[in-house]
Amino acid sequence: MFKNLFDLSVKRTGIEILGFYLFYSIAGSIAAGFICGILIFILHPQSLITNDIQRLASLYGAVAAILYGVGLSIAIIASKRIFNSFKAVLFTIFSVILLFFFGALVGMIPVAYLTSFDKHFEE
């Protein structure tokens, strides 16, 4: 389930896709939380009211989730060398929409599904 998590060129099956989804969703959410917290602390030190902090966190969190998901999608596409795959690009665009509206919980599903694609072999 959790083998070869850092090798993005591996073709994954159903349970491996689930493991990839769980690991990268949780790791990305934790990293984005820390990064957003630090950015809010540095860029908006005057924000002491909880409502202001929540508003800023939802703004920065959406941006961080989109950047994380697109970056991971591009890394998967590059490692599998499927740049010409219309389905891969479509899944990346669909993940951006889902990441913006629903965050990493739902938006990482298309990204995880990208790992089930075959590698493109140049002959």
Solvent accessible surface area in square Angstrom, and as a share of the most:
residue,aa,sasa,rsa
1,M,81,0.36
2,F,108,0.45
3,K,126,0.53
4,N,83,0.42
5,L,21,0.11
6,F,157,0.65
7,D,65,0.33
8,L,29,0.14
9,S,19,0.12
10,V,34,0.20
11,K,115,0.49
12,R,5,0.02
13,T,88,0.51
14,G,57,0.55
15,I,101,0.51
16,E,27,0.12
17,I,31,0.16
18,L,79,0.39
19,G,0,0.00
20,F,0,0.00
21,Y,34,0.13
22,L,65,0.32
23,F,68,0.28
24,Y,23,0.09
25,S,11,0.07
26,I,102,0.52
27,A,39,0.31
28,G,4,0.04
29,S,57,0.37
30,I,97,0.49
31,A,47,0.37
32,A,18,0.14
33,G,46,0.44
34,F,143,0.59
35,I,97,0.49
36,C,9,0.06
37,G,39,0.37
38,I,99,0.50
39,L,67,0.33
40,I,15,0.07
41,F,157,0.66
42,I,111,0.56
43,L,99,0.49
44,H,45,0.20
45,P,91,0.57
46,Q,132,0.58
47,S,16,0.10
48,L,153,0.76
49,I,112,0.57
50,T,85,0.49
51,N,107,0.55
52,D,46,0.24
53,I,70,0.35
54,Q,112,0.50
55,R,142,0.52
56,L,9,0.04
57,A,41,0.32
58,S,75,0.49
59,L,101,0.50
60,Y,43,0.16
61,G,24,0.23
62,A,23,0.18
63,V,76,0.44
64,A,20,0.16
65,A,12,0.10
66,I,39,0.20
67,L,124,0.62
68,Y,66,0.25
69,G,0,0.00
70,V,37,0.21
71,G,38,0.37
72,L,18,0.09
73,S,0,0.00
74,I,98,0.50
75,A,38,0.30
76,I,0,0.00
77,I,15,0.07
78,A,44,0.34
79,S,45,0.29
80,K,1,0.00
81,R,145,0.53
82,I,16,0.08
83,F,131,0.55
84,N,148,0.76
85,S,31,0.20
86,F,153,0.64
87,K,114,0.48
88,A,0,0.00
89,V,67,0.39
90,L,91,0.45
91,F,50,0.21
92,T,17,0.10
93,I,94,0.48
94,F,101,0.42
95,S,0,0.00
96,V,46,0.27
97,I,86,0.44
98,L,24,0.12
99,L,1,0.00
100,F,111,0.46
101,F,139,0.58
102,F,128,0.53
103,G,23,0.22
104,A,17,0.13
105,L,133,0.66
106,V,49,0.28
107,G,0,0.00
108,M,0,0.00
109,I,96,0.49
110,P,5,0.03
111,V,0,0.00
112,A,1,0.01
113,Y,93,0.35
114,L,0,0.00
115,T,0,0.00
116,S,22,0.14
117,F,26,0.11
118,D,88,0.46
119,K,85,0.36
120,H,97,0.44
121,F,145,0.61
122,E,136,0.61
123,E,207,0.93
